[in-house]
Amino acid sequence: MKKKTIIIGVALIAVVAITFFLFGGKSKKGAFTLETAVAGRTTITNSVTATGTVEPVVKVEVGTQVSGIIDKIYVDFNSVVTKGQLIAEMDKINLQAELVSKEADLSSSKTEFEYQEKNYSRAKMLHEKQLISDTDYETATYNYERAKSSYDRNISDLTKVRRNLQYAIITSPIDGIVINRAVEEGQTVAAGFSTPTLFTIANDLTQMRVIADVDEADIGQVEEGQNVTFTVDAYPEDVFQGKVTQVRLEATVTSNVVTYEVVISAYNPDLKLKPGLTATVTINVMQRPDVLTIPIKALRFIPDEEQLESIGLTVHNVGEQAPAGKKIVWQKVGTTLQSKIITVGSSTMNLTEVIDGLTDSEEVVTELVAPDPVMADAPRSIMPGPGRR
């Protein structure tokens, strides 16, 4: 009987324990947590991102001043050329024929000019002696002036034709490499209102630049001499180095977005950077090494007396205002939060520089973390085990 009573008691205790476990009420809420951070020295940086295009530093488009047929081409894509090297020739037949014609015109006008000059000299001398009329003298002067004008014009025309004949021989204006050839042998080019481009020659592909489009909101932070890193899709694992060499003043407006061109020099010793590649640029607009910093959220912390009292803390100097140019941070001293006036400098998204008011290893309050609400446990049903229905 006694053994039976003990078994029943143990069974009742087990039932009560299982019932409490399955149908227990809500747990108590946790307390507020005060988080702090230690002031320490680090390097803080700010950067501006943009996209741009890789270009040679010196790129010359070679064209022709005369119209005609491309007779011969002596270079191709990627050909290395030197300054003055012959790279193409135009058909010269028409230009040479025009040269012969202009030389003949010049010879004829020269003969006429020399005759009229002698005739004018004689008429002038006779007129001074009043041996010919004013009309005869004026006629001689008119013929002389007209012959002189014709002679001068033919000299100019011959000079132009000779220069055009020189233009038919196309040479490289710089040392470099041909990065584009826009014509073929036998192709006709017309030099009308604009000079047609035949070749594009880059001076030195080891010296490249990136033309980056920087948003108007960021351009105020960009200055010459700032360090730059950038990547290109062709080599996603490589990070290239550069430096800002120019901030151009003219704005570009595209779909109501205002950007400014920033020129970035980039050394390209292994020739990985090719003209036309798209670069993702990061401009280091601010870099301050070994400065005392604290989390920037410490400047935003405002103590709440009621919440702090719930964890046994009191606040000293509640509502204190910082002087102009200063900031307030809070420190935990025993069971009290005390304010401290500091001077801050440069900031990033997460850190701010402390110029004055704090020393290394001092702690500041960053935030008061509220407890997560704990929901009541939902009733649990007992699933039937093997053999149960």
C-alpha positions as CSV (number, residue, x, y, z in Angstrom):
1,M,0.0,0.0,0.0
2,K,2.8,2.4,0.9
3,K,4.7,1.5,-2.3
4,K,1.6,2.2,-4.3
5,T,1.1,5.6,-2.6
6,I,4.7,6.6,-3.5
7,I,4.2,5.6,-7.1
8,I,1.0,7.7,-7.4
9,G,2.8,10.7,-5.8
10,V,5.7,10.5,-8.2
11,A,3.2,10.3,-11.1
12,L,1.4,13.4,-9.9
13,I,4.6,15.4,-9.6
14,A,5.6,14.3,-13.2
15,V,2.2,15.4,-14.5
16,V,2.5,18.8,-12.8
17,A,6.0,19.3,-14.3
18,I,4.9,18.3,-17.8
19,T,1.8,20.6,-17.5
20,F,4.0,23.6,-16.5
21,F,6.4,22.9,-19.3
22,L,3.7,22.6,-21.9
23,F,1.3,25.4,-20.7
24,G,3.6,27.7,-18.8
25,G,3.0,31.5,-18.9
26,K,5.2,34.4,-20.3
27,S,8.8,34.8,-19.2
28,K,9.9,38.0,-17.6
29,K,11.3,40.8,-19.8
30,G,15.0,41.4,-19.8
31,A,16.5,44.6,-18.6
32,F,17.9,47.6,-20.6
33,T,21.6,47.2,-21.6
34,L,24.0,50.2,-21.6
35,E,26.6,49.8,-24.3
36,T,30.0,51.7,-24.2
37,A,33.0,52.0,-26.5
38,V,36.7,52.8,-25.8
39,A,38.3,55.7,-27.5
40,G,41.2,54.5,-29.6
41,R,43.6,55.5,-32.3
42,T,43.1,54.5,-35.9
43,T,43.2,55.8,-39.5
44,I,39.9,57.3,-40.8
45,T,39.2,57.7,-44.4
46,N,36.4,59.1,-46.6
47,S,35.9,58.3,-50.2
48,V,33.9,59.2,-53.3
49,T,32.9,56.6,-55.8
50,A,32.3,57.2,-59.5
51,T,32.6,55.5,-62.9
52,G,34.9,56.6,-65.8
53,T,36.6,55.6,-69.0
54,V,40.3,54.7,-69.4
55,E,42.0,56.8,-72.1
56,P,45.6,57.4,-73.3
57,V,47.1,60.7,-71.9
58,V,48.0,61.8,-75.4
59,K,45.8,60.7,-78.3
60,V,46.0,62.2,-81.8
61,E,43.5,61.8,-84.6
62,V,45.3,61.9,-87.9
63,G,43.3,63.2,-90.9
64,T,43.7,64.7,-94.3
65,Q,43.2,68.2,-95.6
66,V,42.5,67.1,-99.1
67,S,39.8,65.0,-100.8
68,G,40.7,62.0,-102.8
69,I,41.4,58.3,-102.9
70,I,43.5,56.5,-100.4
71,D,46.3,55.0,-102.6
72,K,48.4,53.2,-100.0
73,I,48.3,52.4,-96.3
74,Y,51.6,51.4,-94.6
75,V,50.4,50.7,-91.0
76,D,47.7,48.7,-89.3
77,F,46.1,48.4,-85.9
78,N,48.6,48.2,-83.1
79,S,51.5,49.3,-85.4
80,V,54.3,51.2,-83.5
81,V,55.1,54.4,-85.4
82,T,57.6,57.2,-84.9
83,K,57.1,60.9,-85.5
84,G,57.4,61.8,-89.2
85,Q,57.0,58.1,-90.4
86,L,55.0,57.7,-93.6
87,I,51.7,55.9,-92.7
88,A,49.5,56.5,-95.8
89,E,49.4,58.2,-99.3
90,M,46.6,59.8,-101.2
91,D,46.3,59.5,-105.0
92,K,48.4,62.4,-106.4
93,I,47.4,62.4,-110.1
94,N,44.8,65.2,-109.8
95,L,47.0,67.2,-107.4
96,Q,50.0,67.0,-109.7
97,A,47.9,68.0,-112.7
98,E,46.6,71.0,-110.8
99,L,50.2,71.8,-109.8
100,V,51.3,71.9,-113.5
101,S,48.2,74.1,-114.3
102,K,49.0,76.6,-111.6
103,E,52.6,76.8,-112.5
104,A,51.6,77.7,-116.1
105,D,49.2,80.3,-114.8
106,L,51.9,81.8,-112.7
107,S,54.3,81.9,-115.5
108,S,51.8,83.7,-117.8
109,S,50.8,86.2,-115.1
110,K,54.4,86.9,-114.3
111,T,55.1,87.7,-118.0
112,E,52.1,90.0,-118.1
113,F,53.0,91.6,-114.8
114,E,56.6,92.4,-116.0
115,Y,55.3,93.9,-119.2
116,Q,52.7,96.1,-117.5
117,E,55.3,97.1,-114.9
118,K,57.7,98.4,-117.7
119,N,54.8,100.1,-119.5
120,Y,53.7,101.8,-116.2
121,S,57.2,103.1,-115.6
122,R,57.4,104.6,-119.0
123,A,54.0,106.2,-118.7
124,K,54.8,107.6,-115.4
125,M,58.0,109.3,-116.7
126,L,56.2,110.7,-119.7
127,H,53.3,111.9,-117.6
128,E,55.7,113.7,-115.3
129,K,57.0,115.5,-118.4
130,Q,53.4,116.2,-119.6
131,L,54.0,114.2,-122.8
132,I,51.0,112.0,-122.4
133,S,47.5,112.7,-121.2
134,D,46.1,111.8,-117.8
135,T,43.9,109.2,-119.4
136,D,46.8,107.3,-120.9
137,Y,48.6,107.4,-117.5
138,E,45.6,106.2,-115.6
139,T,45.1,103.4,-118.1
140,A,48.7,102.3,-117.7
141,T,48.4,102.4,-113.9
142,Y,45.2,100.3,-114.0
143,N,46.7,97.6,-116.3
144,Y,49.8,97.5,-114.0
145,E,47.7,97.0,-110.8
146,R,45.5,94.4,-112.4
147,A,48.5,92.4,-113.6
148,K,50.2,92.7,-110.2
149,S,47.0,91.3,-108.5
150,S,46.8,88.4,-110.9
151,Y,50.4,87.6,-110.4
152,D,50.1,87.7,-106.6
153,R,47.0,85.5,-106.7
154,N,48.7,82.9,-108.9
155,I,51.6,82.8,-106.4
156,S,49.1,82.1,-103.6
157,D,47.3,79.4,-105.6
158,L,50.5,77.7,-106.5
159,T,51.6,77.7,-102.8
160,K,48.2,76.1,-101.9
161,V,48.5,73.4,-104.5
162,R,52.0,72.5,-103.4
163,R,50.8,72.3,-99.8
164,N,47.9,70.1,-100.8
165,L,50.3,67.8,-102.6
166,Q,52.3,67.6,-99.4
167,Y,49.1,66.7,-97.5
168,A,48.7,63.7,-99.8
169,I,51.7,62.2,-98.0
170,I,50.3,61.4,-94.5
171,T,52.9,61.0,-91.7
172,S,52.6,60.3,-88.0
173,P,52.7,63.5,-85.9
174,I,53.9,61.7,-82.8
175,D,55.7,58.6,-81.5
176,G,53.2,56.0,-80.5
177,I,51.0,53.1,-81.4
178,V,48.0,53.0,-83.9
179,I,44.9,52.2,-81.9
180,N,42.4,52.8,-84.7
181,R,42.5,52.7,-88.5
182,A,39.3,54.1,-90.1
183,V,40.1,53.7,-93.8
184,E,41.1,51.1,-96.4
185,E,43.2,51.3,-99.5
186,G,41.0,52.6,-102.4
187,Q,38.5,54.3,-100.1
188,T,37.5,57.9,-101.1
189,V,37.6,60.5,-98.4
190,A,36.1,64.0,-98.6
191,A,37.7,66.9,-96.7
192,G,34.7,69.2,-96.6
193,F,33.7,71.2,-93.6
194,S,35.5,68.8,-91.2
195,T,38.7,66.8,-91.5
196,P,38.0,63.0,-91.9
197,T,39.9,60.9,-89.3
198,L,42.1,58.2,-90.9
199,F,44.1,57.0,-87.9
200,T,44.1,57.4,-84.1
201,I,47.5,57.3,-82.5
202,A,48.2,57.0,-78.8
203,N,51.5,58.4,-77.6
204,D,52.4,56.1,-74.7
205,L,50.1,53.4,-73.4
206,T,52.2,53.0,-70.2
207,Q,50.8,56.4,-69.2
208,M,47.0,56.3,-69.1
209,R,44.3,58.4,-67.5
210,V,40.7,57.9,-66.3
211,I,38.0,60.4,-67.1
212,A,35.6,59.9,-64.2
213,D,32.1,61.5,-63.9
214,V,31.7,62.7,-60.3
215,D,28.3,63.6,-59.0
216,E,27.7,67.3,-58.0
217,A,27.0,66.3,-54.4
218,D,30.6,64.9,-54.1
219,I,32.6,67.2,-56.3
220,G,33.2,69.7,-53.5
221,Q,35.4,67.1,-51.7
222,V,37.5,66.3,-54.7
223,E,40.9,68.1,-55.1
224,E,44.0,67.7,-57.2
225,G,46.6,65.3,-55.7
226,Q,44.2,63.0,-54.0
227,N,45.0,59.3,-54.2
228,V,42.7,57.0,-56.2
229,T,42.0,53.3,-56.6
230,F,40.0,51.8,-59.3
231,T,39.1,48.5,-60.9
232,V,38.0,47.4,-64.4
233,D,35.8,44.5,-65.4
234,A,38.6,43.0,-67.5
235,Y,40.7,42.4,-64.4
236,P,38.3,42.2,-61.5
237,E,41.0,40.9,-59.0
238,D,43.4,43.8,-59.7
239,V,43.3,47.2,-58.0
240,F,44.9,50.0,-59.9
241,Q,46.4,53.1,-58.4
242,G,46.0,56.7,-59.6
243,K,46.0,60.3,-58.6
244,V,43.7,63.2,-59.3
245,T,45.4,65.6,-61.8
246,Q,42.5,67.9,-62.8
247,V,39.0,68.8,-61.7
248,R,37.2,70.2,-64.8
249,L,34.8,73.1,-64.2
250,E,32.3,72.4,-67.0
251,A,29.2,70.5,-65.8
252,T,27.6,67.7,-67.8
253,V,23.8,67.3,-67.4
254,T,22.3,63.9,-68.3
255,S,18.7,63.1,-67.4
256,N,18.7,66.0,-64.9
257,V,21.8,64.5,-63.2
258,V,24.7,66.9,-63.0
259,T,28.3,65.5,-63.0
260,Y,31.8,66.9,-63.4
261,E,34.7,65.3,-65.1
262,V,37.7,64.4,-63.0
263,V,41.0,63.4,-64.7
264,I,42.9,60.7,-62.9
265,S,46.5,59.7,-64.0
266,A,47.3,56.0,-63.9
267,Y,50.6,54.3,-64.5
268,N,50.2,51.2,-66.8
269,P,53.6,49.4,-66.9
270,D,52.2,46.0,-67.9
271,L,49.7,47.5,-70.4
272,K,46.7,45.9,-68.8
273,L,44.7,49.1,-69.0
274,K,43.4,49.4,-72.5
275,P,41.7,52.5,-74.1
276,G,37.9,52.4,-73.6
277,L,37.7,50.2,-70.5
278,T,35.1,51.2,-67.9
279,A,36.6,51.9,-64.5
280,T,34.9,51.9,-61.1
281,V,36.8,54.7,-59.2
282,T,37.2,55.3,-55.5
283,I,38.7,58.7,-54.7
284,N,40.2,59.0,-51.2
285,V,39.0,62.5,-50.4
286,M,40.1,62.3,-46.7
287,Q,42.7,60.2,-44.9
288,R,43.8,61.0,-41.3
289,P,46.2,58.4,-39.8
290,D,46.6,57.7,-36.1
291,V,43.8,59.9,-34.8
292,L,41.8,59.4,-31.6
293,T,38.3,58.2,-32.6
294,I,35.0,57.2,-31.0
295,P,31.9,55.7,-32.7
296,I,29.8,58.5,-34.2
297,K,26.7,57.2,-32.5
298,A,28.2,58.3,-29.1
299,L,27.5,61.9,-30.2
300,R,23.8,61.0,-30.8
301,F,23.2,59.4,-27.4
302,I,20.7,61.3,-25.2
303,P,20.2,59.8,-21.7
304,D,16.7,58.9,-20.7
305,E,16.4,59.2,-16.9
306,E,13.4,56.8,-16.5
307,Q,15.0,54.0,-18.5
308,L,18.3,54.4,-16.8
309,E,16.7,54.3,-13.4
310,S,15.3,50.9,-14.3
311,I,18.9,49.6,-14.3
312,G,20.0,51.5,-11.3
313,L,21.7,54.4,-13.0
314,T,21.3,58.2,-12.5
315,V,22.1,61.1,-14.8
316,H,24.2,64.1,-13.9
317,N,23.7,67.4,-15.7
318,V,20.6,66.4,-17.6
319,G,19.8,68.8,-20.4
320,E,23.3,70.3,-20.6
321,Q,24.0,72.1,-23.9
322,A,27.3,72.0,-25.6
323,P,29.1,75.3,-26.4
324,A,29.3,76.3,-30.1
325,G,31.7,74.0,-32.0
326,K,31.7,71.4,-29.2
327,K,29.9,68.1,-28.7
328,I,28.7,66.2,-25.6
329,V,29.4,62.6,-24.8
330,W,28.5,60.6,-21.7
331,Q,30.6,58.5,-19.4
332,K,29.6,55.9,-16.8
333,V,31.2,56.7,-13.4
334,G,30.0,54.1,-10.9
335,T,26.2,54.3,-11.0
336,T,26.1,57.8,-12.6
337,L,26.2,59.0,-16.2
338,Q,28.3,62.2,-16.4
339,S,28.6,64.5,-19.5
340,K,31.9,65.5,-21.0
341,I,32.5,68.3,-23.5
342,I,34.7,67.3,-26.5
343,T,35.9,68.9,-29.8
344,V,35.5,66.7,-32.8
345,G,37.1,66.8,-36.3
346,S,36.7,64.7,-39.4
347,S,34.1,62.0,-39.5
348,T,33.3,58.9,-41.5
349,M,30.0,57.0,-41.5
350,N,30.9,55.2,-38.3
351,L,33.7,57.1,-36.6
352,T,34.5,60.6,-35.6
353,E,37.8,62.2,-34.7
354,V,38.3,63.6,-31.2
355,I,40.6,66.6,-31.2
356,D,40.2,67.5,-27.5
357,G,38.3,66.3,-24.4
358,L,39.1,62.6,-24.3
359,T,42.3,60.5,-24.0
360,D,43.1,57.0,-25.2
361,S,41.2,54.2,-23.5
362,E,38.5,56.4,-22.0
363,E,35.0,54.9,-22.3
364,V,32.0,56.7,-23.7
365,V,28.3,55.6,-23.8
366,T,27.1,54.7,-27.3
367,E,23.6,53.6,-26.7
368,L,21.0,52.2,-24.4
369,V,19.7,49.0,-25.9
370,A,16.1,48.1,-25.1
371,P,15.2,44.5,-24.2
372,D,13.6,42.3,-26.9
373,P,10.0,41.4,-26.0
374,V,9.5,37.8,-25.1
375,M,6.2,36.4,-26.3
376,A,4.3,33.9,-24.2
377,D,4.9,30.3,-25.2
378,A,2.1,28.9,-27.3
379,P,0.3,25.8,-25.9
380,R,1.9,22.7,-27.2
381,S,-0.1,19.6,-28.2
382,I,1.1,16.1,-27.5
383,M,1.4,14.2,-30.7
384,P,0.4,10.5,-30.5
385,G,3.4,8.2,-30.3
386,P,3.7,4.7,-31.7
387,G,0.6,2.7,-30.9
388,R,-1.4,5.7,-29.8
389,R,-4.7,6.9,-31.4
